[in-house]
């Protein structure tokens, strides 16, 4: 059976996350329904991860297995048809064939998230960033971000009672940027734990506000205790911005799109 990746993006404001939920609309549910309508067959898409309610994705991938293969023109037509019936807050950019054993989640080799903090009232960042007008020491937070990269076990930033075999993650990049009234945290890793980025940002904010020291940050990380870390910042400021895969998974090998 052929396998295809869908490259999409979505504004997560109206959704209860990516994954199908019993009591709320999810992005996965809406995409399943759209594909099922267009292809006239039951379709279940599998996503690159589980974004929580209110979290956005500037780049997201999902895979599905149709009953037959598509030509390049049929792939383009499927993109057009999906965008015609999907709501305005979900956009599909490309559908492309991949090797049958490729998986949107497990084949990814890295992911990048961004978190936005807006420091003055701005109507264009409603549901797009966390509003926090306090004076935050970005230089100190960057020193904290550098400390993160010295560790690999991040149990202290993981959602409690989560079922994972390991809390180990390899962070490749972690840094804060200050663009006037907008603070941006960018972090890349091979994998992320549930709620990890929001817990890191909450802890870093406490560092930037002088509520904890760098030494205390180290103790928090080494404790592996979620209760010692900072609060989980609001979902609306979080964006999944990049997912990287081996180029070899694409059957058409056209990586310019």
C-alpha positions in Angstrom: 0.0 0.0 0.0 1.4 3.4 -0.9 2.2 6.0 1.7 2.0 9.8 1.4 3.1 12.7 3.6 0.9 15.8 3.9 2.7 19.1 4.6 0.4 21.5 6.4 0.1 24.3 8.9 -2.6 25.4 11.3 -3.7 28.0 13.7 -4.5 26.0 16.8 -6.8 28.5 18.5 -10.1 26.7 17.7 -8.8 23.2 18.2 -8.3 20.8 21.1 -4.9 20.0 19.8 -3.8 17.8 16.9 -5.0 14.4 18.2 -8.6 13.2 18.1 -10.4 14.0 21.3 -13.7 12.6 22.6 -15.1 16.0 23.6 -13.6 18.6 21.2 -12.7 19.2 17.6 -9.1 18.4 16.7 -7.0 19.1 13.6 -6.5 15.3 13.0 -10.3 14.8 13.0 -10.9 17.7 10.5 -8.2 16.4 8.2 -9.5 12.8 8.4 -12.9 14.0 7.4 -11.7 16.1 4.5 -9.6 13.3 3.0 -12.4 10.8 3.5 -14.8 13.1 1.6 -12.4 13.7 -1.3 -11.0 10.2 -1.7 -14.3 8.4 -0.9 -12.6 6.0 1.4 -12.0 5.9 5.2 -8.7 7.7 5.9 -6.8 7.9 9.2 -3.9 10.3 9.2 -1.0 10.0 11.6 0.7 13.2 12.7 4.3 14.2 13.5 3.4 14.8 17.2 0.7 15.9 19.6 0.3 19.6 19.9 -1.9 20.6 22.8 -5.0 22.7 22.6 -4.3 26.2 21.4 -0.8 25.4 20.1 0.0 26.5 16.5 2.0 24.7 13.8 3.7 26.7 11.0 5.0 23.4 9.7 3.4 20.0 10.4 3.5 16.6 8.6 1.1 13.7 8.7 1.0 10.5 6.7 -1.8 8.4 5.3 -2.1 5.2 3.2 -4.6 5.6 0.2 -5.9 2.6 -1.6 -3.9 3.5 -4.8 -1.0 5.7 -5.8 -1.4 9.2 -7.1 0.3 10.8 -10.1 2.2 14.1 -9.5 -0.8 15.9 -11.0 -3.2 14.1 -8.7 -1.1 15.1 -5.7 -1.4 18.7 -6.8 -5.2 18.3 -7.3 -5.5 16.8 -3.8 -3.8 19.8 -2.3 -6.2 22.1 -4.2 -9.2 20.0 -3.1 -8.2 19.8 0.5 -7.7 23.6 0.7 -11.1 24.1 -0.9 -12.9 22.3 1.9 -10.7 22.7 4.9 -11.5 25.6 7.3 -9.4 28.8 6.8 -7.2 28.0 9.9 -5.8 24.8 8.3 -3.7 25.0 5.1 -2.2 22.2 3.1 1.0 23.0 1.1 2.0 19.6 -0.4 1.2 15.9 -0.7 4.1 13.7 -1.7 5.0 10.0 -1.8 7.4 8.5 0.7 8.9 5.1 1.4 6.3 2.7 2.8 8.0 2.4 6.2 8.3 6.2 6.6 6.4 7.6 9.6 5.4 11.2 10.2 6.3 10.9 13.9 9.0 8.3 14.2 11.0 9.2 11.1 11.6 12.8 12.2 15.1 13.5 13.2 14.5 17.0 14.8 11.8 19.4 15.7 11.9 23.2 16.3 9.5 25.2 18.5 9.2 28.9 19.0 7.5 30.6 22.0 6.5 34.2 21.7 6.1 36.7 24.6 4.6 40.1 23.7 5.4 42.8 26.2 2.9 45.4 25.2 -0.7 45.2 24.4 -1.0 44.4 20.7 -4.3 43.4 19.0 -2.4 41.5 16.3 -1.0 39.0 18.9 -4.3 38.0 20.5 -4.1 34.2 20.7 -0.7 34.4 19.0 1.6 35.2 22.0 1.6 35.3 25.8 1.2 38.9 27.0 3.7 39.7 29.8 4.7 43.3 30.4 7.1 42.6 33.2 10.8 43.5 32.9 12.5 40.3 31.9 16.3 39.8 31.8 16.8 38.2 28.4 20.6 38.0 28.8 20.1 35.9 32.0 17.6 33.7 30.2 20.1 33.1 27.4 22.6 32.0 30.1 20.0 29.6 31.3 19.3 28.3 27.8 23.0 27.5 27.4 22.8 25.5 30.6 19.9 23.4 29.1 22.2 22.2 26.4 24.6 20.7 28.9 21.9 18.2 30.0 19.9 15.4 28.3 17.4 14.3 31.0 14.5 16.7 31.2 12.1 14.8 33.5 11.6 18.1 35.5 9.9 19.7 32.4 7.7 16.7 31.5 4.0 16.5 32.0 3.2 14.5 35.2 2.0 10.9 34.8 3.0 10.7 31.2 3.8 7.3 29.8 7.3 7.6 28.2 10.2 5.2 28.5 12.8 7.9 28.8 13.1 11.6 29.6 16.2 11.9 27.5 16.3 14.5 24.7 19.2 15.9 22.7 18.8 19.7 22.5 20.7 21.1 19.5 19.8 24.8 19.9 18.2 26.9 22.6 18.2 30.7 22.6 16.2 33.8 23.3 15.8 36.7 20.9 14.7 40.2 21.8 12.9 42.1 19.0 11.7 45.3 20.8 8.5 44.4 22.5 8.6 40.8 21.3 10.6 38.1 23.0 11.1 34.8 21.1 12.5 31.5 22.5 13.7 29.1 19.8 14.5 25.5 20.7 15.4 22.5 18.6 15.8 18.9 19.7 15.6 15.3 18.5 12.4 14.9 20.5 10.3 16.7 23.1 8.4 15.5 26.1 4.7 16.4 26.7 4.5 20.1 27.8 8.3 20.4 27.8 8.7 23.7 25.9 5.9 25.5 27.9 7.5 24.3 31.2 11.0 25.4 30.1 9.7 28.8 29.1 7.8 29.2 32.4 11.0 28.3 34.3 13.1 30.6 32.2 10.7 33.4 32.8 11.1 33.0 36.5 14.8 33.1 36.0 14.5 36.3 33.9 12.3 37.9 36.6 14.9 37.1 39.3 12.7 34.6 41.1 15.3 31.8 40.7 19.0 31.9 40.1 21.2 30.0 37.6 22.3 27.6 40.4 18.7 26.9 41.2 17.9 26.2 37.6 20.7 23.6 37.6 19.2 22.0 40.7 15.8 22.0 39.1 17.1 20.2 36.0 19.1 17.7 38.0 16.2 16.9 40.3 14.0 15.5 37.6 11.0 16.7 39.6 8.3 18.6 37.7 7.1 20.2 40.9 10.4 22.0 41.3 10.2 23.6 37.8 8.3 26.7 36.9 4.7 27.0 35.7 3.5 26.0 32.2 3.1 29.1 30.1 -0.1 29.6 28.1 -0.5 27.5 24.9 -1.2 30.4 22.5 2.4 31.5 22.4 3.8 28.2 21.2 4.5 27.3 17.6 5.9 24.2 16.0 8.0 25.7 13.2 10.1 23.0 11.7 10.3 19.2 11.4 13.3 17.7 9.8 13.4 14.2 8.1 16.0 12.3 6.2 15.8 13.3 2.5 15.9 9.7 1.6 12.3 9.1 2.7 10.9 11.0 -0.3 10.3 8.8 -3.3 10.3 11.8 -5.7 13.4 13.3 -4.1 12.2 16.8 -4.9 13.2 18.7 -1.8 12.9 22.2 -3.2 9.3 22.6 -2.3 
